[in-house]
Amino acid sequence: MAESGTYVEPGQEYTRDTRYIETRITTDGRDGYPVEPGRYRLIAARACPWANRAIIVRRLLGLEDAISMGLAGPTHDARSWTFDLDPGGVDPVLGIERLQEAYFTRVPNYPRGITVPAIVDVPTGAVVTNDFAQITLDFSTEWTQFHRDGAPDLYPDHLRAEIDEVAELVYQDVNNGVYRCGFAGSQRAYDRAYDQLFARLDWLSDRLSDQRYLVGDTITEADVRLFTTLARFDAVYHGHFKCNRTKLSEMPVLWAYARDLFTTPGFGDTVDFAQIKEHYYVVHQDVNPSQIVPKGPDLTSWLTPHHRDQLGGRPFGDGTPPGPVRAGEQVPAEATPLR
């Protein structure tokens, strides 16, 4: 998502704008956009936790050949994410410098935030959807014809109600909760968000103390959604967003759980800590006016033994891990301890 500028009026609580372009890409094409390999391009940013979800799910399911991916750089201005990482600052498939151009093609002078992830219809250059929560669910349920052999079922039918319930609690109190802390406009709003965040993290610790994954005995959509916030917790949220009761590395169950996922193919190999820190500390000038990016924390701690396998569970169920990261999509070696 694009998050820059002034976030909340003094004295007010931060409220995320959740009005998205809700068009869906489906097998029956009922919204005018049928599932079609090679037609759509996922625009993401490694810095963004909401976009990181889509990167992970695309990789776990093996959709690289069906849905191409463009990556915006970690910093942006108030107008839009930009393609700073590409030669000439232009996305090589869409031929645009700013993601805003694809939004304006769909909705002239689009009035809301220019957010990632977004899926763009390559033939027209128009954004199809930026509904981040639905995008990953549709990857799992609408694109099954193009899943790799051995792709896991991240949204099994018999567990969907529980996955949805857990994911909603995680969203309200953790995924969005860290932002409600960081952008609070009053002490009261901050205190409320802080208490809800850590109460939910304690609840998650209890839940995960005797089971390896959030729902069932395999990785599901719920784990993907929690992981991207945990991966950023010590590097960004603990200090930058004042979520400082305890670091993730000081919460034994959640820290082991996060390291277990981090070392699972498809998770840690999508995480770019350098871009994450640059995004938050440079873009959020109202929170960090100096734009100084901290050097820490030590990333090698992510590779310490987690022993979560002792709880059992089958990470990919009856499936298999994804293969090596595709050429051109690897996280630079200096940005992750996995390389």
C-alpha positions in Angstrom: 0.0 0.0 0.0 1.1 3.6 -0.5 1.5 5.3 2.8 3.1 8.7 2.9 2.4 12.2 4.0 0.1 13.1 6.9 -1.8 10.1 8.1 -4.2 11.3 10.8 -5.3 14.5 12.3 -3.9 15.3 15.8 -6.1 13.7 18.4 -7.6 11.1 16.1 -7.1 7.4 15.6 -5.5 6.1 12.4 -8.2 4.6 10.1 -7.1 2.8 7.0 -9.0 3.5 3.8 -10.2 0.1 2.7 -12.1 1.2 -0.4 -10.4 -0.9 -3.1 -11.0 -1.7 -6.7 -12.8 -4.9 -6.1 -12.9 -6.3 -9.6 -11.9 -10.0 -9.6 -10.1 -12.2 -12.1 -12.1 -15.4 -12.1 -12.3 -18.6 -14.1 -15.7 -17.6 -15.4 -14.7 -14.0 -16.1 -17.9 -12.7 -14.5 -16.3 -9.3 -13.9 -14.9 -9.1 -17.4 -11.5 -10.4 -16.6 -11.1 -14.2 -17.1 -8.2 -16.2 -15.8 -5.8 -16.2 -18.7 -2.0 -17.0 -18.4 0.3 -14.2 -19.6 -2.4 -11.5 -19.6 -1.9 -10.0 -16.2 1.0 -8.5 -14.3 1.3 -8.4 -10.5 2.8 -5.1 -9.4 4.3 -5.5 -5.9 7.0 -4.0 -3.7 9.2 -6.0 -1.5 9.0 -3.3 1.1 5.3 -3.5 1.6 3.8 -6.2 3.9 0.5 -6.3 2.0 2.3 -6.8 -1.3 4.7 -9.3 0.2 1.7 -11.6 0.8 1.0 -11.7 -2.9 4.7 -12.4 -3.7 4.7 -15.3 -1.3 1.5 -16.9 -2.5 2.5 -16.5 -6.2 5.7 -18.3 -5.4 4.2 -21.1 -3.2 1.6 -21.9 -5.9 4.1 -21.7 -8.8 2.2 -19.0 -10.7 5.3 -17.3 -12.1 4.7 -18.5 -15.7 1.0 -17.5 -15.6 1.3 -14.1 -13.9 4.4 -11.9 -14.5 5.6 -9.6 -11.7 6.9 -6.1 -11.7 8.5 -4.6 -8.6 8.3 -1.0 -7.5 11.2 0.5 -5.6 11.1 0.9 -1.8 10.5 4.6 -1.7 7.9 6.8 -3.3 6.4 10.3 -3.1 2.8 11.2 -2.2 1.7 10.5 -5.8 2.7 6.9 -6.5 5.0 3.9 -6.3 7.6 4.2 -9.0 9.7 1.7 -11.0 13.1 2.9 -9.7 14.6 -0.6 -9.9 14.1 -1.0 -13.6 16.4 0.4 -16.3 15.4 4.0 -17.0 12.8 3.8 -14.2 10.3 2.2 -16.5 8.5 -1.1 -16.0 9.7 -3.2 -18.9 6.2 -4.8 -19.6 3.8 -1.9 -18.9 6.1 0.8 -20.2 5.2 3.2 -17.3 7.2 5.1 -14.7 4.5 5.3 -12.1 1.9 2.8 -11.0 -0.4 5.8 -10.9 -0.6 5.6 -14.7 -2.2 2.2 -14.6 -4.7 3.4 -12.0 -5.6 6.5 -14.2 -6.1 4.3 -17.2 -8.7 2.4 -15.3 -10.2 5.3 -13.4 -9.2 8.8 -14.6 -7.9 10.9 -11.7 -8.3 7.9 -9.4 -9.0 9.7 -6.0 -7.7 7.2 -3.5 -4.3 5.8 -2.6 -2.1 4.3 -5.3 -1.5 1.0 -3.6 0.4 -2.3 -4.0 -0.2 -5.1 -4.7 -2.1 -4.3 -7.8 -2.9 -6.5 -10.8 -2.7 -4.8 -14.2 -4.3 -6.0 -17.4 -1.3 -5.9 -19.8 -3.2 -5.4 -23.1 -5.0 -2.3 -21.8 -2.5 -1.1 -19.2 -5.3 -0.7 -16.7 -5.4 -1.8 -13.1 -7.9 -4.7 -12.6 -7.8 -4.8 -8.8 -5.9 -3.7 -5.7 -8.0 -5.6 -3.3 -5.0 -7.2 -1.5 -7.0 -9.6 0.6 -8.9 -11.0 -2.3 -5.9 -11.2 -4.6 -4.2 -14.0 -2.7 -7.4 -15.9 -2.1 -8.1 -15.8 -5.9 -4.6 -17.0 -6.6 -5.5 -20.1 -4.5 -9.0 -20.7 -5.8 -9.4 -19.3 -9.3 -5.9 -20.0 -10.8 -5.8 -23.7 -9.9 -5.4 -24.8 -13.5 -2.0 -23.0 -13.5 -0.7 -24.1 -10.1 2.6 -26.0 -10.2 2.6 -29.7 -9.6 2.7 -30.2 -5.8 1.3 -26.7 -5.0 0.0 -26.6 -1.5 -3.7 -25.9 -0.7 -3.4 -22.6 1.2 -7.2 -22.2 1.5 -8.7 -25.6 2.0 -12.4 -25.6 1.8 -13.0 -27.4 5.2 -10.9 -24.8 7.0 -11.9 -21.6 5.3 -14.2 -20.4 8.0 -11.5 -20.8 10.7 -8.9 -19.3 8.4 -11.1 -16.3 7.7 -11.8 -15.8 11.4 -8.2 -16.0 12.5 -7.1 -13.8 9.6 -9.6 -11.1 10.5 -8.4 -11.0 14.1 -4.8 -10.8 12.9 -5.6 -8.0 10.4 -7.5 -5.9 12.9 -5.0 -6.1 15.8 -1.7 -7.0 14.3 -1.3 -6.3 10.5 -3.2 -3.0 10.8 -2.5 -2.7 14.6 1.1 -1.8 14.1 0.0 1.1 11.8 -2.6 2.2 14.4 0.3 2.5 16.9 2.7 4.2 14.5 0.2 6.8 13.1 -1.8 7.4 16.2 -2.9 11.0 16.6 -3.2 11.0 20.3 -1.8 9.2 23.4 -5.2 7.6 24.0 -5.4 6.2 20.4 -1.8 4.9 20.7 -2.4 3.3 24.0 -5.5 1.5 22.8 -3.8 0.2 19.6 -0.7 -0.8 21.6 -2.8 -2.8 24.1 -4.8 -4.5 21.4 -1.6 -5.4 19.5 0.2 -7.1 22.3 -3.0 -8.8 23.7 -3.4 -10.3 20.2 0.3 -11.3 20.0 0.0 -13.0 23.4 -3.2 -14.8 22.1 -1.3 -15.9 19.1 1.6 -17.1 21.2 -0.8 -19.2 23.2 -2.4 -20.6 20.1 0.9 -21.5 18.6 2.5 -23.0 21.7 1.2 -26.5 20.9 0.5 -26.3 17.1 3.0 -25.5 14.4 0.7 -23.4 12.2 -2.3 -21.1 12.8 -5.0 -23.3 11.3 -4.7 -27.1 10.8 -1.4 -28.9 10.4 -0.2 -27.2 7.2 0.7 -23.7 6.0 -2.4 -21.7 5.1 -3.3 -18.2 4.0 -3.5 -17.3 7.7 0.2 -18.0 8.2 1.1 -15.9 5.1 -0.8 -12.9 6.5 0.8 -13.0 9.9 4.3 -13.7 8.7 4.7 -10.5 6.7 4.1 -8.4 9.8 6.3 -10.5 12.0 9.1 -10.3 9.5 9.1 -6.5 9.8 8.5 -6.3 13.6 12.0 -5.9 15.0 13.4 -4.1 11.9 10.7 -1.5 11.8 7.6 -1.7 14.0 9.3 -2.1 17.4 11.1 1.3 17.1 9.6 3.2 14.2 6.0 2.5 15.2 6.6 2.5 18.9 5.5 -1.2 19.3 8.1 -1.6 22.0 6.7 -3.7 24.8 8.9 -6.6 23.5 10.7 -7.4 20.3 9.7 -10.4 18.3 13.0 -12.0 19.3 11.9 -11.6 22.9 8.6 -13.5 22.4 9.8 -17.2 22.3 6.9 -18.9 20.6 6.3 -16.3 17.9 10.0 -15.9 17.3 10.4 -19.6 16.7 7.3 -19.7 14.5 8.5 -16.8 12.4 11.9 -18.4 12.0 10.3 -21.7 11.0 8.4 -19.9 8.2 11.3 -17.7 7.3 13.4 -20.8 6.5 10.6 -22.4 4.6 11.0 -22.0 0.8 8.7 -19.2 -0.4 8.9 -17.1 2.7 12.3 -15.8 3.7 13.5 -15.9 0.1 11.0 -13.1 -0.7 12.0 -10.8 2.2 14.3 -7.9 1.5 15.2 -6.3 4.8 17.1 -3.5 3.2 14.1 -2.3 1.1 11.8 -2.8 4.1 13.9 -0.4 6.3 14.5 2.1 3.5 10.7 2.3 2.8 9.5 2.9 6.3 12.3 5.2 7.6 12.6 7.3 4.4 9.0 7.6 3.2 7.4 8.2 6.6 9.0 11.7 7.1 6.3 12.7 9.6 7.4 9.8 11.8 11.1 10.0 11.0 12.0 13.5 9.8 15.7 12.8 9.7 15.1 9.9 7.3 18.1 8.1 8.9 17.8 4.3 8.3 19.1 2.2 11.2 21.8 -0.4 10.6 20.3 -3.2 12.7 19.1 -5.6 13.7 21.4 -8.6 13.1 19.8 -10.7 10.4 21.7 -13.9 11.1 19.5 -14.5 14.2 16.8 -15.5 11.7 18.7 -18.6 10.9 19.1 -19.9 14.5 17.4 -23.3 15.2 13.7 -23.0 15.8 12.8 -26.6 16.7 9.1 -26.1 15.6 9.3 -29.3 13.6 9.0 -31.1 17.0 5.3 -30.1 17.0 4.7 -32.1 13.8 2.8 -30.6 11.0 3.4 -30.9 7.3 4.4 -27.5 5.8 3.0 -28.2 2.4 0.5 -30.9 3.2 0.5 -33.5 0.4 2.4 -31.1 -1.8 6.0 -30.1 -2.1 8.2 -27.0 -1.6 8.6 -24.6 -4.4 11.8 -24.8 -6.4 14.5 -22.2 -6.6 13.6 -18.6 -6.9 13.2 -17.6 -10.6 16.1 -15.7 -12.2 15.6 -12.0 -11.9 13.3 -12.4 -8.8 16.0 -13.2 -6.2 16.4 -10.9 -3.2 20.0 -9.5 -3.2 22.4 -11.4 -1.1 23.1 -8.5 1.2 19.4 -8.0 2.0 18.7 -11.4 3.5 20.7 -13.9 5.6 19.5 -16.8 3.3 21.9 -16.1 0.5 
